[in-house]
Amino acid sequence: MKFSVLEIFFIFWLSAFLWVLVEYLYQRINRREKSQLNLESLEKDRG
């Protein structure tokens, strides 16, 4: 199976974009969970 240079270029940038998107979503979910845990621990300390 032979790929043209344009196809390889397109596949490379598409995979790079998907990688960045997954990393962004992962960091965002982690940050939200971490802040939620901090809020829960603060409420425990106050109670």
mmCIF entry with sequence, helices, sheets and N, C-alpha, C, O atoms, coordinates in Angstrom:
data_MODEL
# 
_entry.id   MODEL 
# 
_entity.id                         1 
_entity.type                       polymer 
_entity.pdbx_number_of_molecules   1 
# 
_entity_poly.entity_id                      1 
_entity_poly.type                           'polypeptide(L)' 
_entity_poly.nstd_linkage                   no 
_entity_poly.nstd_monomer                   no 
_entity_poly.pdbx_seq_one_letter_code       MKFSVLEIFFIFWLSAFLWVLVEYLYQRINRREKSQLNLESLEKDRG 
_entity_poly.pdbx_seq_one_letter_code_can   MKFSVLEIFFIFWLSAFLWVLVEYLYQRINRREKSQLNLESLEKDRG 
_entity_poly.pdbx_strand_id                 A 
# 
loop_
_entity_poly_seq.entity_id 
_entity_poly_seq.num 
_entity_poly_seq.mon_id 
_entity_poly_seq.hetero 
1 1  MET n 
1 2  LYS n 
1 3  PHE n 
1 4  SER n 
1 5  VAL n 
1 6  LEU n 
1 7  GLU n 
1 8  ILE n 
1 9  PHE n 
1 10 PHE n 
1 11 ILE n 
1 12 PHE n 
1 13 TRP n 
1 14 LEU n 
1 15 SER n 
1 16 ALA n 
1 17 PHE n 
1 18 LEU n 
1 19 TRP n 
1 20 VAL n 
1 21 LEU n 
1 22 VAL n 
1 23 GLU n 
1 24 TYR n 
1 25 LEU n 
1 26 TYR n 
1 27 GLN n 
1 28 ARG n 
1 29 ILE n 
1 30 ASN n 
1 31 ARG n 
1 32 ARG n 
1 33 GLU n 
1 34 LYS n 
1 35 SER n 
1 36 GLN n 
1 37 LEU n 
1 38 ASN n 
1 39 LEU n 
1 40 GLU n 
1 41 SER n 
1 42 LEU n 
1 43 GLU n 
1 44 LYS n 
1 45 ASP n 
1 46 ARG n 
1 47 GLY n 
# 
_struct_asym.id          A 
_struct_asym.entity_id   1 
# 
_struct_conf.conf_type_id            HELX_P 
_struct_conf.id                      HELX_P1 
_struct_conf.pdbx_PDB_helix_id       AA1 
_struct_conf.beg_label_comp_id       VAL 
_struct_conf.beg_label_asym_id       A 
_struct_conf.beg_label_seq_id        5 
_struct_conf.pdbx_beg_PDB_ins_code   ? 
_struct_conf.end_label_comp_id       ARG 
_struct_conf.end_label_asym_id       A 
_struct_conf.end_label_seq_id        46 
_struct_conf.pdbx_end_PDB_ins_code   ? 
_struct_conf.beg_auth_comp_id        VAL 
_struct_conf.beg_auth_asym_id        A 
_struct_conf.beg_auth_seq_id         5 
_struct_conf.end_auth_comp_id        ARG 
_struct_conf.end_auth_asym_id        A 
_struct_conf.end_auth_seq_id         46 
_struct_conf.pdbx_PDB_helix_class    1 
_struct_conf.details                 ? 
_struct_conf.pdbx_PDB_helix_length   42 
# 
_struct_conf_type.id          HELX_P 
_struct_conf_type.criteria    ? 
_struct_conf_type.reference   ? 
# 
loop_
_atom_site.group_PDB 
_atom_site.id 
_atom_site.type_symbol 
_atom_site.label_atom_id 
_atom_site.label_alt_id 
_atom_site.label_comp_id 
_atom_site.label_asym_id 
_atom_site.label_entity_id 
_atom_site.label_seq_id 
_atom_site.pdbx_PDB_ins_code 
_atom_site.Cartn_x 
_atom_site.Cartn_y 
_atom_site.Cartn_z 
_atom_site.occupancy 
_atom_site.B_iso_or_equiv 
_atom_site.pdbx_formal_charge 
_atom_site.auth_seq_id 
_atom_site.auth_comp_id 
_atom_site.auth_asym_id 
_atom_site.auth_atom_id 
_atom_site.pdbx_PDB_model_num 
ATOM 1   N N  . MET A 1 1  ? 0.849   -1.177 0.000  1.00 0.00 ? 1  MET A N  1 
ATOM 2   C CA . MET A 1 1  ? 0.000   0.000  0.000  1.00 0.00 ? 1  MET A CA 1 
ATOM 3   C C  . MET A 1 1  ? 0.894   1.240  0.000  1.00 0.00 ? 1  MET A C  1 
ATOM 4   O O  . MET A 1 1  ? 1.703   1.435  0.907  1.00 0.00 ? 1  MET A O  1 
ATOM 5   N N  . LYS A 1 2  ? 0.739   2.056  -1.007 1.00 0.00 ? 2  LYS A N  1 
ATOM 6   C CA . LYS A 1 2  ? 1.567   3.256  -1.123 1.00 0.00 ? 2  LYS A CA 1 
ATOM 7   C C  . LYS A 1 2  ? 0.744   4.492  -0.761 1.00 0.00 ? 2  LYS A C  1 
ATOM 8   O O  . LYS A 1 2  ? -0.394  4.653  -1.201 1.00 0.00 ? 2  LYS A O  1 
ATOM 9   N N  . PHE A 1 3  ? 1.343   5.348  0.041  1.00 0.00 ? 3  PHE A N  1 
ATOM 10  C CA . PHE A 1 3  ? 0.708   6.606  0.404  1.00 0.00 ? 3  PHE A CA 1 
ATOM 11  C C  . PHE A 1 3  ? 1.430   7.741  -0.308 1.00 0.00 ? 3  PHE A C  1 
ATOM 12  O O  . PHE A 1 3  ? 2.647   7.702  -0.486 1.00 0.00 ? 3  PHE A O  1 
ATOM 13  N N  . SER A 1 4  ? 0.674   8.740  -0.709 1.00 0.00 ? 4  SER A N  1 
ATOM 14  C CA . SER A 1 4  ? 1.307   9.919  -1.291 1.00 0.00 ? 4  SER A CA 1 
ATOM 15  C C  . SER A 1 4  ? 1.803   10.821 -0.158 1.00 0.00 ? 4  SER A C  1 
ATOM 16  O O  . SER A 1 4  ? 1.439   10.635 1.003  1.00 0.00 ? 4  SER A O  1 
ATOM 17  N N  . VAL A 1 5  ? 2.620   11.778 -0.505 1.00 0.00 ? 5  VAL A N  1 
ATOM 18  C CA . VAL A 1 5  ? 3.161   12.702 0.502  1.00 0.00 ? 5  VAL A CA 1 
ATOM 19  C C  . VAL A 1 5  ? 2.028   13.493 1.147  1.00 0.00 ? 5  VAL A C  1 
ATOM 20  O O  . VAL A 1 5  ? 2.050   13.743 2.352  1.00 0.00 ? 5  VAL A O  1 
ATOM 21  N N  . LEU A 1 6  ? 1.058   13.879 0.361  1.00 0.00 ? 6  LEU A N  1 
ATOM 22  C CA . LEU A 1 6  ? -0.081  14.636 0.894  1.00 0.00 ? 6  LEU A CA 1 
ATOM 23  C C  . LEU A 1 6  ? -0.871  13.810 1.905  1.00 0.00 ? 6  LEU A C  1 
ATOM 24  O O  . LEU A 1 6  ? -1.281  14.332 2.942  1.00 0.00 ? 6  LEU A O  1 
ATOM 25  N N  . GLU A 1 7  ? -1.086  12.540 1.620  1.00 0.00 ? 7  GLU A N  1 
ATOM 26  C CA . GLU A 1 7  ? -1.807  11.676 2.555  1.00 0.00 ? 7  GLU A CA 1 
ATOM 27  C C  . GLU A 1 7  ? -1.040  11.503 3.862  1.00 0.00 ? 7  GLU A C  1 
ATOM 28  O O  . GLU A 1 7  ? -1.630  11.541 4.942  1.00 0.00 ? 7  GLU A O  1 
ATOM 29  N N  . ILE A 1 8  ? 0.258   11.314 3.767  1.00 0.00 ? 8  ILE A N  1 
ATOM 30  C CA . ILE A 1 8  ? 1.082   11.179 4.981  1.00 0.00 ? 8  ILE A CA 1 
ATOM 31  C C  . ILE A 1 8  ? 1.042   12.468 5.793  1.00 0.00 ? 8  ILE A C  1 
ATOM 32  O O  . ILE A 1 8  ? 0.914   12.430 7.017  1.00 0.00 ? 8  ILE A O  1 
ATOM 33  N N  . PHE A 1 9  ? 1.151   13.610 5.112  1.00 0.00 ? 9  PHE A N  1 
ATOM 34  C CA . PHE A 1 9  ? 1.084   14.914 5.777  1.00 0.00 ? 9  PHE A CA 1 
ATOM 35  C C  . PHE A 1 9  ? -0.250  15.079 6.494  1.00 0.00 ? 9  PHE A C  1 
ATOM 36  O O  . PHE A 1 9  ? -0.289  15.514 7.645  1.00 0.00 ? 9  PHE A O  1 
ATOM 37  N N  . PHE A 1 10 ? -1.345  14.732 5.815  1.00 0.00 ? 10 PHE A N  1 
ATOM 38  C CA . PHE A 1 10 ? -2.677  14.871 6.390  1.00 0.00 ? 10 PHE A CA 1 
ATOM 39  C C  . PHE A 1 10 ? -2.851  13.954 7.599  1.00 0.00 ? 10 PHE A C  1 
ATOM 40  O O  . PHE A 1 10 ? -3.379  14.380 8.626  1.00 0.00 ? 10 PHE A O  1 
ATOM 41  N N  . ILE A 1 11 ? -2.418  12.714 7.486  1.00 0.00 ? 11 ILE A N  1 
ATOM 42  C CA . ILE A 1 11 ? -2.544  11.755 8.589  1.00 0.00 ? 11 ILE A CA 1 
ATOM 43  C C  . ILE A 1 11 ? -1.719  12.214 9.791  1.00 0.00 ? 11 ILE A C  1 
ATOM 44  O O  . ILE A 1 11 ? -2.167  12.102 10.932 1.00 0.00 ? 11 ILE A O  1 
ATOM 45  N N  . PHE A 1 12 ? -0.521  12.728 9.537  1.00 0.00 ? 12 PHE A N  1 
ATOM 46  C CA . PHE A 1 12 ? 0.329   13.205 10.624 1.00 0.00 ? 12 PHE A CA 1 
ATOM 47  C C  . PHE A 1 12 ? -0.348  14.337 11.402 1.00 0.00 ? 12 PHE A C  1 
ATOM 48  O O  . PHE A 1 12 ? -0.420  14.292 12.630 1.00 0.00 ? 12 PHE A O  1 
ATOM 49  N N  . TRP A 1 13 ? -0.841  15.347 10.689 1.00 0.00 ? 13 TRP A N  1 
ATOM 50  C CA . TRP A 1 13 ? -1.455  16.491 11.381 1.00 0.00 ? 13 TRP A CA 1 
ATOM 51  C C  . TRP A 1 13 ? -2.777  16.119 12.022 1.00 0.00 ? 13 TRP A C  1 
ATOM 52  O O  . TRP A 1 13 ? -3.132  16.667 13.066 1.00 0.00 ? 13 TRP A O  1 
ATOM 53  N N  . LEU A 1 14 ? -3.503  15.210 11.425 1.00 0.00 ? 14 LEU A N  1 
ATOM 54  C CA . LEU A 1 14 ? -4.753  14.760 12.037 1.00 0.00 ? 14 LEU A CA 1 
ATOM 55  C C  . LEU A 1 14 ? -4.473  14.022 13.344 1.00 0.00 ? 14 LEU A C  1 
ATOM 56  O O  . LEU A 1 14 ? -5.158  14.248 14.342 1.00 0.00 ? 14 LEU A O  1 
ATOM 57  N N  . SER A 1 15 ? -3.484  13.153 13.346 1.00 0.00 ? 15 SER A N  1 
ATOM 58  C CA . SER A 1 15 ? -3.155  12.429 14.582 1.00 0.00 ? 15 SER A CA 1 
ATOM 59  C C  . SER A 1 15 ? -2.594  13.381 15.634 1.00 0.00 ? 15 SER A C  1 
ATOM 60  O O  . SER A 1 15 ? -2.876  13.215 16.820 1.00 0.00 ? 15 SER A O  1 
ATOM 61  N N  . ALA A 1 16 ? -1.803  14.376 15.222 1.00 0.00 ? 16 ALA A N  1 
ATOM 62  C CA . ALA A 1 16 ? -1.286  15.361 16.180 1.00 0.00 ? 16 ALA A CA 1 
ATOM 63  C C  . ALA A 1 16 ? -2.431  16.156 16.795 1.00 0.00 ? 16 ALA A C  1 
ATOM 64  O O  . ALA A 1 16 ? -2.435  16.409 17.999 1.00 0.00 ? 16 ALA A O  1 
ATOM 65  N N  . PHE A 1 17 ? -3.400  16.549 15.976 1.00 0.00 ? 17 PHE A N  1 
ATOM 66  C CA . PHE A 1 17 ? -4.550  17.301 16.489 1.00 0.00 ? 17 PHE A CA 1 
ATOM 67  C C  . PHE A 1 17 ? -5.351  16.453 17.473 1.00 0.00 ? 17 PHE A C  1 
ATOM 68  O O  . PHE A 1 17 ? -5.761  16.948 18.523 1.00 0.00 ? 17 PHE A O  1 
ATOM 69  N N  . LEU A 1 18 ? -5.575  15.192 17.147 1.00 0.00 ? 18 LEU A N  1 
ATOM 70  C CA . LEU A 1 18 ? -6.318  14.310 18.051 1.00 0.00 ? 18 LEU A CA 1 
ATOM 71  C C  . LEU A 1 18 ? -5.573  14.108 19.364 1.00 0.00 ? 18 LEU A C  1 
ATOM 72  O O  . LEU A 1 18 ? -6.188  14.065 20.430 1.00 0.00 ? 18 LEU A O  1 
ATOM 73  N N  . TRP A 1 19 ? -4.245  13.984 19.289 1.00 0.00 ? 19 TRP A N  1 
ATOM 74  C CA . TRP A 1 19 ? -3.436  13.820 20.496 1.00 0.00 ? 19 TRP A CA 1 
ATOM 75  C C  . TRP A 1 19 ? -3.584  15.041 21.416 1.00 0.00 ? 19 TRP A C  1 
ATOM 76  O O  . TRP A 1 19 ? -3.777  14.901 22.624 1.00 0.00 ? 19 TRP A O  1 
ATOM 77  N N  . VAL A 1 20 ? -3.491  16.227 20.829 1.00 0.00 ? 20 VAL A N  1 
ATOM 78  C CA . VAL A 1 20 ? -3.620  17.460 21.615 1.00 0.00 ? 20 VAL A CA 1 
ATOM 79  C C  . VAL A 1 20 ? -5.016  17.565 22.213 1.00 0.00 ? 20 VAL A C  1 
ATOM 80  O O  . VAL A 1 20 ? -5.169  17.988 23.358 1.00 0.00 ? 20 VAL A O  1 
ATOM 81  N N  . LEU A 1 21 ? -6.022  17.188 21.459 1.00 0.00 ? 21 LEU A N  1 
ATOM 82  C CA . LEU A 1 21 ? -7.396  17.237 21.957 1.00 0.00 ? 21 LEU A CA 1 
ATOM 83  C C  . LEU A 1 21 ? -7.589  16.297 23.143 1.00 0.00 ? 21 LEU A C  1 
ATOM 84  O O  . LEU A 1 21 ? -8.200  16.672 24.144 1.00 0.00 ? 21 LEU A O  1 
ATOM 85  N N  . VAL A 1 22 ? -7.071  15.082 23.030 1.00 0.00 ? 22 VAL A N  1 
ATOM 86  C CA . VAL A 1 22 ? -7.199  14.120 24.127 1.00 0.00 ? 22 VAL A CA 1 
ATOM 87  C C  . VAL A 1 22 ? -6.448  14.615 25.366 1.00 0.00 ? 22 VAL A C  1 
ATOM 88  O O  . VAL A 1 22 ? -6.964  14.516 26.479 1.00 0.00 ? 22 VAL A O  1 
ATOM 89  N N  . GLU A 1 23 ? -5.243  15.144 25.186 1.00 0.00 ? 23 GLU A N  1 
ATOM 90  C CA . GLU A 1 23 ? -4.476  15.665 26.316 1.00 0.00 ? 23 GLU A CA 1 
ATOM 91  C C  . GLU A 1 23 ? -5.205  16.823 26.994 1.00 0.00 ? 23 GLU A C  1 
ATOM 92  O O  . GLU A 1 23 ? -5.225  16.911 28.221 1.00 0.00 ? 23 GLU A O  1 
ATOM 93  N N  . TYR A 1 24 ? -5.804  17.712 26.196 1.00 0.00 ? 24 TYR A N  1 
ATOM 94  C CA . TYR A 1 24 ? -6.543  18.853 26.739 1.00 0.00 ? 24 TYR A CA 1 
ATOM 95  C C  . TYR A 1 24 ? -7.721  18.380 27.577 1.00 0.00 ? 24 TYR A C  1 
ATOM 96  O O  . TYR A 1 24 ? -7.935  18.858 28.691 1.00 0.00 ? 24 TYR A O  1 
ATOM 97  N N  . LEU A 1 25 ? -8.483  17.437 27.033 1.00 0.00 ? 25 LEU A N  1 
ATOM 98  C CA . LEU A 1 25 ? -9.637  16.934 27.769 1.00 0.00 ? 25 LEU A CA 1 
ATOM 99  C C  . LEU A 1 25 ? -9.212  16.216 29.048 1.00 0.00 ? 25 LEU A C  1 
ATOM 100 O O  . LEU A 1 25 ? -9.864  16.354 30.083 1.00 0.00 ? 25 LEU A O  1 
ATOM 101 N N  . TYR A 1 26 ? -8.123  15.451 28.981 1.00 0.00 ? 26 TYR A N  1 
ATOM 102 C CA . TYR A 1 26 ? -7.627  14.733 30.153 1.00 0.00 ? 26 TYR A CA 1 
ATOM 103 C C  . TYR A 1 26 ? -7.215  15.717 31.256 1.00 0.00 ? 26 TYR A C  1 
ATOM 104 O O  . TYR A 1 26 ? -7.559  15.530 32.423 1.00 0.00 ? 26 TYR A O  1 
ATOM 105 N N  . GLN A 1 27 ? -6.474  16.768 30.876 1.00 0.00 ? 27 GLN A N  1 
ATOM 106 C CA . GLN A 1 27 ? -6.045  17.763 31.860 1.00 0.00 ? 27 GLN A CA 1 
ATOM 107 C C  . GLN A 1 27 ? -7.242  18.490 32.464 1.00 0.00 ? 27 GLN A C  1 
ATOM 108 O O  . GLN A 1 27 ? -7.266  18.778 33.661 1.00 0.00 ? 27 GLN A O  1 
ATOM 109 N N  . ARG A 1 28 ? -8.227  18.781 31.631 1.00 0.00 ? 28 ARG A N  1 
ATOM 110 C CA . ARG A 1 28 ? -9.403  19.504 32.115 1.00 0.00 ? 28 ARG A CA 1 
ATOM 111 C C  . ARG A 1 28 ? -10.186 18.662 33.110 1.00 0.00 ? 28 ARG A C  1 
ATOM 112 O O  . ARG A 1 28 ? -10.637 19.172 34.135 1.00 0.00 ? 28 ARG A O  1 
ATOM 113 N N  . ILE A 1 29 ? -10.351 17.372 32.815 1.00 0.00 ? 29 ILE A N  1 
ATOM 114 C CA . ILE A 1 29 ? -11.072 16.478 33.725 1.00 0.00 ? 29 ILE A CA 1 
ATOM 115 C C  . ILE A 1 29 ? -10.296 16.335 35.033 1.00 0.00 ? 29 ILE A C  1 
ATOM 116 O O  . ILE A 1 29 ? -10.888 16.375 36.111 1.00 0.00 ? 29 ILE A O  1 
ATOM 117 N N  . ASN A 1 30 ? -8.974  16.169 34.946 1.00 0.00 ? 30 ASN A N  1 
ATOM 118 C CA . ASN A 1 30 ? -8.161  16.044 36.157 1.00 0.00 ? 30 ASN A CA 1 
ATOM 119 C C  . ASN A 1 30 ? -8.251  17.293 37.021 1.00 0.00 ? 30 ASN A C  1 
ATOM 120 O O  . ASN A 1 30 ? -8.371  17.199 38.243 1.00 0.00 ? 30 ASN A O  1 
ATOM 121 N N  . ARG A 1 31 ? -8.194  18.457 36.392 1.00 0.00 ? 31 ARG A N  1 
ATOM 122 C CA . ARG A 1 31 ? -8.250  19.714 37.144 1.00 0.00 ? 31 ARG A CA 1 
ATOM 123 C C  . ARG A 1 31 ? -9.590  19.838 37.858 1.00 0.00 ? 31 ARG A C  1 
ATOM 124 O O  . ARG A 1 31 ? -9.650  20.271 39.009 1.00 0.00 ? 31 ARG A O  1 
ATOM 125 N N  . ARG A 1 32 ? -10.683 19.452 37.160 1.00 0.00 ? 32 ARG A N  1 
ATOM 126 C CA . ARG A 1 32 ? -12.013 19.554 37.766 1.00 0.00 ? 32 ARG A CA 1 
ATOM 127 C C  . ARG A 1 32 ? -12.138 18.598 38.945 1.00 0.00 ? 32 ARG A C  1 
ATOM 128 O O  . ARG A 1 32 ? -12.682 18.967 39.986 1.00 0.00 ? 32 ARG A O  1 
ATOM 129 N N  . GLU A 1 33 ? -11.636 17.367 38.791 1.00 0.00 ? 33 GLU A N  1 
ATOM 130 C CA . GLU A 1 33 ? -11.710 16.402 39.889 1.00 0.00 ? 33 GLU A CA 1 
ATOM 131 C C  . GLU A 1 33 ? -10.863 16.854 41.071 1.00 0.00 ? 33 GLU A C  1 
ATOM 132 O O  . GLU A 1 33 ? -11.260 16.696 42.225 1.00 0.00 ? 33 GLU A O  1 
ATOM 133 N N  . LYS A 1 34 ? -9.691  17.420 40.776 1.00 0.00 ? 34 LYS A N  1 
ATOM 134 C CA . LYS A 1 34 ? -8.812  17.866 41.843 1.00 0.00 ? 34 LYS A CA 1 
ATOM 135 C C  . LYS A 1 34 ? -9.441  19.020 42.629 1.00 0.00 ? 34 LYS A C  1 
ATOM 136 O O  . LYS A 1 34 ? -9.366  19.048 43.858 1.00 0.00 ? 34 LYS A O  1 
ATOM 137 N N  . SER A 1 35 ? -10.061 19.968 41.924 1.00 0.00 ? 35 SER A N  1 
ATOM 138 C CA . SER A 1 35 ? -10.688 21.088 42.616 1.00 0.00 ? 35 SER A CA 1 
ATOM 139 C C  . SER A 1 35 ? -11.897 20.619 43.411 1.00 0.00 ? 35 SER A C  1 
ATOM 140 O O  . SER A 1 35 ? -12.191 21.162 44.476 1.00 0.00 ? 35 SER A O  1 
ATOM 141 N N  . GLN A 1 36 ? -12.598 19.613 42.897 1.00 0.00 ? 36 GLN A N  1 
ATOM 142 C CA . GLN A 1 36 ? -13.749 19.078 43.615 1.00 0.00 ? 36 GLN A CA 1 
ATOM 143 C C  . GLN A 1 36 ? -13.292 18.379 44.902 1.00 0.00 ? 36 GLN A C  1 
ATOM 144 O O  . GLN A 1 36 ? -13.938 18.497 45.943 1.00 0.00 ? 36 GLN A O  1 
ATOM 145 N N  . LEU A 1 37 ? -12.172 17.649 44.817 1.00 0.00 ? 37 LEU A N  1 
ATOM 146 C CA . LEU A 1 37 ? -11.635 16.998 46.015 1.00 0.00 ? 37 LEU A CA 1 
ATOM 147 C C  . LEU A 1 37 ? -11.202 18.034 47.044 1.00 0.00 ? 37 LEU A C  1 
ATOM 148 O O  . LEU A 1 37 ? -11.414 17.850 48.242 1.00 0.00 ? 37 LEU A O  1 
ATOM 149 N N  . ASN A 1 38 ? -10.593 19.127 46.577 1.00 0.00 ? 38 ASN A N  1 
ATOM 150 C CA . ASN A 1 38 ? -10.180 20.187 47.500 1.00 0.00 ? 38 ASN A CA 1 
ATOM 151 C C  . ASN A 1 38 ? -11.387 20.799 48.195 1.00 0.00 ? 38 ASN A C  1 
ATOM 152 O O  . ASN A 1 38 ? -11.332 21.074 49.393 1.00 0.00 ? 38 ASN A O  1 
ATOM 153 N N  . LEU A 1 39 ? -12.473 21.016 47.467 1.00 0.00 ? 39 LEU A N  1 
ATOM 154 C CA . LEU A 1 39 ? -13.681 21.569 48.075 1.00 0.00 ? 39 LEU A CA 1 
ATOM 155 C C  . LEU A 1 39 ? -14.258 20.610 49.112 1.00 0.00 ? 39 LEU A C  1 
ATOM 156 O O  . LEU A 1 39 ? -14.690 21.037 50.182 1.00 0.00 ? 39 LEU A O  1 
ATOM 157 N N  . GLU A 1 40 ? -14.264 19.323 48.798 1.00 0.00 ? 40 GLU A N  1 
ATOM 158 C CA . GLU A 1 40 ? -14.791 18.337 49.749 1.00 0.00 ? 40 GLU A CA 1 
ATOM 159 C C  . GLU A 1 40 ? -13.952 18.289 51.016 1.00 0.00 ? 40 GLU A C  1 
ATOM 160 O O  . GLU A 1 40 ? -14.494 18.183 52.116 1.00 0.00 ? 40 GLU A O  1 
ATOM 161 N N  . SER A 1 41 ? -12.630 18.367 50.871 1.00 0.00 ? 41 SER A N  1 
ATOM 162 C CA . SER A 1 41 ? -11.771 18.319 52.056 1.00 0.00 ? 41 SER A CA 1 
ATOM 163 C C  . SER A 1 41 ? -11.934 19.596 52.879 1.00 0.00 ? 41 SER A C  1 
ATOM 164 O O  . SER A 1 41 ? -11.877 19.545 54.108 1.00 0.00 ? 41 SER A O  1 
ATOM 165 N N  . LEU A 1 42 ? -12.134 20.737 52.223 1.00 0.00 ? 42 LEU A N  1 
ATOM 166 C CA . LEU A 1 42 ? -12.368 21.975 52.965 1.00 0.00 ? 42 LEU A CA 1 
ATOM 167 C C  . LEU A 1 42 ? -13.671 21.905 53.763 1.00 0.00 ? 42 LEU A C  1 
ATOM 168 O O  . LEU A 1 42 ? -13.732 22.360 54.905 1.00 0.00 ? 42 LEU A O  1 
ATOM 169 N N  . GLU A 1 43 ? -14.712 21.332 53.153 1.00 0.00 ? 43 GLU A N  1 
ATOM 170 C CA . GLU A 1 43 ? -15.984 21.205 53.852 1.00 0.00 ? 43 GLU A CA 1 
ATOM 171 C C  . GLU A 1 43 ? -15.861 20.267 55.033 1.00 0.00 ? 43 GLU A C  1 
ATOM 172 O O  . GLU A 1 43 ? -16.481 20.505 56.070 1.00 0.00 ? 43 GLU A O  1 
ATOM 173 N N  . LYS A 1 44 ? -15.071 19.197 54.904 1.00 0.00 ? 44 LYS A N  1 
ATOM 174 C CA . LYS A 1 44 ? -14.845 18.287 56.030 1.00 0.00 ? 44 LYS A CA 1 
ATOM 175 C C  . LYS A 1 44 ? -14.135 19.003 57.165 1.00 0.00 ? 44 LYS A C  1 
ATOM 176 O O  . LYS A 1 44 ? -14.489 18.833 58.332 1.00 0.00 ? 44 LYS A O  1 
ATOM 177 N N  . ASP A 1 45 ? -13.114 19.819 56.817 1.00 0.00 ? 45 ASP A N  1 
ATOM 178 C CA . ASP A 1 45 ? -12.361 20.534 57.827 1.00 0.00 ? 45 ASP A CA 1 
ATOM 179 C C  . ASP A 1 45 ? -13.228 21.525 58.577 1.00 0.00 ? 45 ASP A C  1 
ATOM 180 O O  . ASP A 1 45 ? -13.059 21.714 59.781 1.00 0.00 ? 45 ASP A O  1 
ATOM 181 N N  . ARG A 1 46 ? -14.151 22.156 57.880 1.00 0.00 ? 46 ARG A N  1 
ATOM 182 C CA . ARG A 1 46 ? -15.026 23.132 58.533 1.00 0.00 ? 46 ARG A CA 1 
ATOM 183 C C  . ARG A 1 46 ? -16.040 22.444 59.445 1.00 0.00 ? 46 ARG A C  1 
ATOM 184 O O  . ARG A 1 46 ? -16.413 22.981 60.488 1.00 0.00 ? 46 ARG A O  1 
ATOM 185 N N  . GLY A 1 47 ? -16.487 21.238 59.037 1.00 0.00 ? 47 GLY A N  1 
ATOM 186 C CA . GLY A 1 47 ? -17.561 20.546 59.758 1.00 0.00 ? 47 GLY A CA 1 
ATOM 187 C C  . GLY A 1 47 ? -17.149 19.871 60.986 1.00 0.00 ? 47 GLY A C  1 
ATOM 188 O O  . GLY A 1 47 ? -17.978 19.262 61.664 1.00 0.00 ? 47 GLY A O  1 
# 
